Amino acid sequence: MANTDHLFIKTLPSTPKPPARPTQALDKLLEEGVTWGDAALWLPRLPENSVDLFFTSPPYADARSYSRIHPDRYVEWFLPFARAMLPATTTTGSLALNIKNRVAKSGPLRGQRHPYVYELVLALQHMGWRWIETYIWDKPNAVPGRFGPRTKDAFEYVYHFAKGPQPIFNLDAIRVPYKTAPEEIERRKLRATPRKNTEAGFGRERSRTYVHGAADPGNVVQVAQTYNQHYGVAHTAAMPERLAEFFIKALSPEHGVVVDPFAGSGTTSVVARRLDRRAGGLEIHQEYVAVARKRLETDRSLEKRSEEVCRAD
Ligand SMILES: C[S@@+](CC[C@H](N)C(=O)[O-])C[C@H]1O[C@@H](n2cnc3c(N)ncnc32)[C@H](O)[C@@H]1O
C-alpha cells in the first residue's frame, strides 16, 4: 500500500489528551478559550447536545505549511470531525464551515477546479447534517496574482449546516441599514396602494418592506480579508473578526456555547466571548495556542477598560 501519511496532518505525539469525562472536556475548552489538542481526539469526547454552534475554518486542501491534505483525500480527512460534531450539537444548533475552492495541481484534473468542496457538502448532507444555506464571503481586497486562465480568487464559502429542522437563525441580529434614503422610505410607507405588481402579475406588499427597521443582508457577506494582524507572530490564515461576528450573531443564542475545532489564532473565541457567548476552541499547534490565548487576554482587558470608561462617563 502506498504511504499516504504525508497527505494528513499527523497527531503530534505530545498533544494533550482530553479528560475522560465529557463535561470536563467541554468545561476545559470553555475555560481556556483555545485549548492545545487534536480535534480528532477531543470532539468525540464532547457531551451530547452541548454545543450551539461549531464555527470553523479548517485547513484548506493542500494550502498551508501547517497542513498538507491532498484535495483528493479531503473528504475522507474531514468526515470523522463532522461525525463527532453531529451528536455534540444541540437540536437547534449548527455547523458553519468556511472553505474555499482550489485548482488541482496534479492528476487528471490538473489545471481545473477541484470538486472537493462540493463532494464534502454532499457527504455532510448524507451524514445527516441539514444543508441550510451557502454563503459567499466576498473579499473586496483579495490579492491579485497569477491564476492561469481565471481571475483572482475573490470569494470563499461559508456553508451552514444544521442538526435539526429548526436551527437558531437570528436575522434581526445581522440586519444592515436600508439602502433607500429615509425620506423615500417614509414616502413609500404612505402610499395608498402599497402593492405594486409587475406586468407578469407578481408583486409585493411594499408597506411591509420597512417594518423591521433594517434590511436583510442577503447571503453574500462582504468583509475585507485581514492579513497577519495578530502580534506580528501571525497565523497566516486568520479570519477577519467581522466574518465570525456575522455567523455567531445569526446562528447562536446569547450565552450559548460556540466551539471552533480548528481555532488557529482564536478569532472565533475572541469574537464569541465579546458577543456574550461561552466559547472554546481546539488548536493542534502549540505556538498558535499561545497567540490565541494572548489575544483573548488582551481583548478581555480592553473590554474591561472600555466598560470602566463607560461607567465613568
Ligand atoms: C485555517 S486555520 C484557522 C484559522 C482561524 N480561523 C483564525 O482565525 O486564526 C486552521 C487551523 O487548524 C489547525 N488544525 C489542523 N488540524 C487540526 C486538528 N486535528 N486539531 C486541531 N487543530 C487543527 C491548524 O493548525 C490551523 O491553525
The ligand as an SDF file (V2000), in Angstrom:
LIG
                    3D

 27 29  0  0  0  0  0  0  0  0999 V2000
   -7.4310   27.8660    8.6070 C   0  0  0  0  0  0  0  0  0  0  0  0
   -6.6910   27.7560   10.1590 S   0  0  0  0  0  0  0  0  0  0  0  0
   -7.8670   28.5090   11.2420 C   0  0  0  0  0  0  0  0  0  0  0  0
   -7.6790   29.9800   11.3750 C   0  0  0  0  0  0  0  0  0  0  0  0
   -8.6120   30.6070   12.3890 C   0  0  0  0  0  0  0  0  0  0  0  0
   -9.9840   30.6720   11.9020 N   0  0  0  0  0  0  0  0  0  0  0  0
   -8.1340   32.0040   12.7850 C   0  0  0  0  0  0  0  0  0  0  0  0
   -8.8890   32.9650   12.6500 O   0  0  0  0  0  0  0  0  0  0  0  0
   -6.9750   32.1330   13.1790 O   0  0  0  0  0  0  0  0  0  0  0  0
   -6.8400   26.0610   10.5700 C   0  0  0  0  0  0  0  0  0  0  0  0
   -6.1460   25.6540   11.8720 C   0  0  0  0  0  0  0  0  0  0  0  0
   -6.4870   24.3000   12.1630 O   0  0  0  0  0  0  0  0  0  0  0  0
   -5.3930   23.7410   12.8880 C   0  0  0  0  0  0  0  0  0  0  0  0
   -5.5590   22.2820   12.8580 N   0  0  0  0  0  0  0  0  0  0  0  0
   -5.3360   21.4350   11.8390 C   0  0  0  0  0  0  0  0  0  0  0  0
   -5.6450   20.1740   12.1850 N   0  0  0  0  0  0  0  0  0  0  0  0
   -6.1060   20.2270   13.4510 C   0  0  0  0  0  0  0  0  0  0  0  0
   -6.5910   19.2460   14.3680 C   0  0  0  0  0  0  0  0  0  0  0  0
   -6.6690   17.9500   14.0360 N   0  0  0  0  0  0  0  0  0  0  0  0
   -6.9960   19.6510   15.5990 N   0  0  0  0  0  0  0  0  0  0  0  0
   -6.9370   20.9590   15.9590 C   0  0  0  0  0  0  0  0  0  0  0  0
   -6.4440   21.9300   15.1390 N   0  0  0  0  0  0  0  0  0  0  0  0
   -6.0520   21.5750   13.8960 C   0  0  0  0  0  0  0  0  0  0  0  0
   -4.1810   24.2640   12.1350 C   0  0  0  0  0  0  0  0  0  0  0  0
   -3.0250   24.2030   12.9070 O   0  0  0  0  0  0  0  0  0  0  0  0
   -4.6310   25.7040   11.8080 C   0  0  0  0  0  0  0  0  0  0  0  0
   -4.1540   26.6030   12.7700 O   0  0  0  0  0  0  0  0  0  0  0  0
  1  2  1  0
  2  3  1  0
  2 10  1  0
  3  4  1  0
  4  5  1  0
  5  6  1  0
  5  7  1  0
  7  8  2  0
  7  9  1  0
 10 11  1  0
 11 12  1  0
 11 26  1  0
 12 13  1  0
 13 14  1  0
 13 24  1  0
 14 15  1  0
 14 23  1  0
 15 16  2  0
 16 17  1  0
 17 18  1  0
 17 23  2  0
 18 19  1  0
 18 20  2  0
 20 21  1  0
 21 22  2  0
 22 23  1  0
 24 25  1  0
 24 26  1  0
 26 27  1  0
M  CHG  2   2   1   9  -1
M  END
$$$$
